[in-house]
Amino acid sequence: MDAWLPLIFMGLMALAMLIYVVLDGYDLGVGLLVPFADGPGKDRMVASIGPFWDANETWLVLGVGLLLVAFPVAHGVILGALYLPVAVMLIGLILRGVAFDFRAKAHDEHRGLWNAAFSIGSLVAALAQGYMIGRYILGFEPGVVPALFALFVALCLAGGYALLGATWLLMKMEGALVRQAAGWGWWALWVTGLGIAAVSIATPYVSPRIFEKWFALPNLFLLMPVPLLTAGLFAVCENHLRRIRRGDPGKDWVPFAAAIGMFVLAFAGLAYSLYPYLVIDRIEFWDAAAAPGSLKIILVGALVTLPMIIGYTIFSYKVFWGRSTELSYE
């Protein structure tokens, strides 16, 4: 059992971060898209994430918390290298949280200011997260080129969040806003695809070990379904977004499901590339893990907490599912 504990915590941490990227990704994406809608559209867009956005961030806390308590050595290296972008991300999340509450209570002359703050906070958080991913993929290498790559990944992740946000709106909005969301999603899809392609190319390039894992035979053929499925989901998402954008009837949930599938496959590919390292080619998760006794105690807490979070998440989405109306505290 002791030998499996680090692997179990790796799986739990990866699951928490993947769920966070998908769930908080779409509500960050809605925040990015708010400036492109009119006044009533802004209210309806924010209302679509009202019951969910705060709870979605729970998964980020869980993922980082598991990294801290289960892999303290890697936690120090990773967050030490990413101290500044983490601080920037937290500022963005705080700003959007404050703006979310105040925009609904503000007078009309001040609401535009809080709408802008909500969008800026969403953008800052999305860009900071993308920058951290870019730096992490290249193993925190110093230099101008790694920094530029991280900035590029930051822009592409913001595009990915915009895609999730736009496809979420397809399921939550009605009328002209649905066609607008399809248009936003169509452009964001291409940015997302570009980012996935860039990460897929850069990851094997940065490490001969990763290159060997992907391109040595028979791995090349065994792993071929990953890029093929990603391309297929991209095509499905693009086709539905283009049709909805034209006003043709379609299934509103398909683009959102396809976008999630693309994120899951990209995450799985990255996890496969990095395994068994927490810091690429530097720290294996076995070496970074806490003592077995500590992990056993933490596992008990995780097995109690995780089902509660999952149950609450499912319950909240079940209760608040359906088309959105204007957000109001009255």
N, C-alpha and C positions, 0 to 999 in steps of 0.2 A: 504493500500500500504506500509506504514512504516514497518509493521510487516514482510512483504515479502522481504524487501530490503536485509537483511543479507543473506537470503536463495538464492536470485538471485546472489549475489556476490560470495557466496560459489560455486554455479554452474559454474559461469564464471571462477573462479579461478581454479576449478577442471578441467574444459574443457581445459584451457590454459596449465596446467601442463601435462595432458594426451597427448595432441597434441605434446607438446615439447618432451616428452619421446619417442614417436613414430618417429617423424620427425628427431629430432637431434640424437635420438638413432641410427638410421640406418647410419647416416654419421659419428658418433663416432665409430660405429661398423666397417665401412669401414677403418677408421684410424687404428683400432686395427689389422685389417687383412693385411694391406699393407706390413708388413715385410715378409709375407709368399709368396709373388709373386715375379716374376722376374722383371727386369727393365722396359720393356715395359708394363708389367701387372700392375706395380705400377702406371704408368702414366695414364693408362686407368681407373683404379679404382678411382684415385683422380678426373679424369675428370667426372666420373659418378655423383659426388656430387658437382662439381664446381658451377653450377648455383643455388644450393639450400642451401648449408650448412650455409651460413651467415644469410640468412633470417629465417632458422629454429630456430635459437637462439632467435629470436624475441619473441617466445612464452614463453621462460623462463623469459625474462624481463617483459612481460605482467603479468605472473602468480605471480612473486615476487612483482611486482608493485601493483597488486590488494591486495595482502596480507598486504602490507605496508599501503595503504591508506584506505582500507575497514576494516581491522582488526588489528589496531595498537597495541593492547595489546598482541595478539598472536604473532604478528611480532616480538616484543621485546623478548618474551620468546623463540620462535623457533630459530631465527637467533642469539640470545645471546648464546644459548646452542650449536649452530653449527657454531660459528664464525670461528674456525680454518679450518674445512673442506670446508666451503664456500670460504675462502681465497685460499685454495689449488685448489679448482675447478676453480676459476677464473684464477689462474696462468696457469693451464692446458689449459683452453680455449684460453687464450692469446697466449700461446706458439704454439698451433696448428694453430691459425689464422695467426701468423707471418710466420710459417713454410710453410703454404699452399701457400702464395704469393711468398716467396723467393725460394721455391724448383723449381718453373717453370722458374725462371730467373737465377738460379745459374748455374755456369759452371759444367761440368760433374763430376769433382773431388770433388765438394762440395755438389752435389745433394743427395748423400747418407746421409750426415749429416742432411740435412733438412728433408729427408724422416724419419729418426730416430726421429727428433724433433717432426714431425707431429704425429707419432705413440705414442711417449711418452706423448705428450700433450693430445691425445685422451684417453690414458689409465689413466692418472692422473685424468682427468675430470670424466670419467666413474666410477672409484673407489671412488672418493670423493662423487659423487652423491649416489652411493650404500651405502656407509658408513652413509651418512645423513639419508637415508631411514631406515636403520637398527636401528639407534639411535632413530629416530622418532617413529618407531613402538613400541619400548619398553618404550616410554615415557621419554626418556633421563635419564633412571635409571643409577646410577653410578656403577662401579664395573668391574671386569675382564670379567665375563661371558657376560654382555651386549656388551662390547667392542668387544669381539671375535665374537659374533653373528653379530654385525655390519660389521666386516671385512668379514665374510662369505657372507653376503648379498651383500657387495661391489663386491666380486669376481663373484657372481651369476649375478648381474646386468651387469657387464662387459660381461659375457657370453651371456646375453640377448641382449645386444647391438650388439655383434658379430653375433648373430643369425639374427637380423634385417639387419645388414650390408651384411651378406652373401646372404640372400634371396633377398635383393635389387640388388645385383650383378647378380643374376640369370636373372633378367629382363633387365639388362643394358649391360652385357658382351656377347661375342661370343667366340666360339672355346673351347680350353682346359681350359680356365679360368672359364668357366661355371661349368665344372666338379669339378675343384678345389674348387670353392665357395660352391658347394653342399656338399663337404667333410667337409669344415670348418663349414658350417651350421649344419651338422649332429651332430658333436661333441658339438657345442655350444647349440644345442637344449636340450641335456641332462643336461647340466649345468643350463640352464634356468628352465627346469622342476624341478630340485632339489631345486632351489631357490624359486620357486612358492610354492612348497610343504613345505619348511621350514617356509616361512612367514605365510602360511595357518595354520600351527600347532602352531607357536609361538604367533600369535595374540590372539586366544582364551585363550591360556595359561596365558598370561600376565594380563588378565582382566576377572573376573567372569561375568561382564556385557556383554562382547563380547561373551563369551562362551554360555551364556543364549540366546543371540540373534541368534546364529547359531544352537544350538543343542536342544533347547526346542521345544516341539511339539506345533503347526504343522509346525513351521519354518524349522525344519530339512528336511521335505519333500518338502516344498515350495522352499527351496534354493538348493535342490539337483541338479537341472539343471546346476548350476554354475560350480561345479567340474566336472560333467559329460561332459558338453560342452568343458571345458578346456582339459579334457583327450581326447575327440574326436578330437579337433583341433591339439593336440600334435601328435596323431596317423596319421592324415592326413599329417601334415608337415613332420613327420619322413618318411612316405611311399614315398612321392614325392622326398624328398632329397635323399633317398636311390636309387630310380630309376634313377634320374638325375646323381647321382654319378657314376652309372654303365654305363651311356651313353644311357639309354632308353629314348625314347621321352616322354615328359610330358608338362604340362602347367606351364611355368616359374613363373607365378604370384601367383599360389596357395600357395607355401610355405610362401611367404611374407604376403599374406592375412591371412593365418592361424596364423603366428607369431603375427601379429597385433591383431587378435582376442584373442589370449592368453593374451597379455598385457592388452587389454581392460577389459577382464573378471577379471583378477587379480586386476586391478585398481578398478573396480566396487565392488569387494568383500572387498577390503581394505576400500573403502569409506563407504560401508554399515557397516562395523565393527566399524569405528571411529565415525560415525554420532551419536549425534550432536556435537561431540567434535572436536576442532581444535588441542588441545593438549590432548592426550588420558587420559580420566577420570579426567581432571584438568580444562580445559577452554572450555566452550561451545561457539560455534560461535556467538550465540545471545549476550552473555556477552562481547565478544571481539570486537563486531562491533562498528564502529564509529557512530557519531550522525546521525539521519535520514536526517537532512538537508545536511550534508556533503555527505552522500551516494547518495542523489538525484543528486547533482551536478556531482559527480564522474560517476554516471550511464549515464548521458548525454554524457560525454566524452567517456565512454566505448562503448556506442551504436553507436558512430561515428567511433571510432578507430577499433573496432572488425570487422565490415563488410569490411573495407578497407584491413585489414591484411588477412582476409579469401579470399577476391577477388584477392589480389596480389598473394597469395599462389597458388590458383587454376590456375591463369593465367600463372604463371611461370612454373608450372608442365606441363601444356598443351603445352606451347611453346617448352620446352626443353625435352619433352618425347621422348623415342626411345633409341636405342643402342648408346653407347658412343664411342668416338674416343679419340686419345691422346690429353691431355690438352696442349694448346699453347696460348701465348700472342702475337704472331706475326700476 
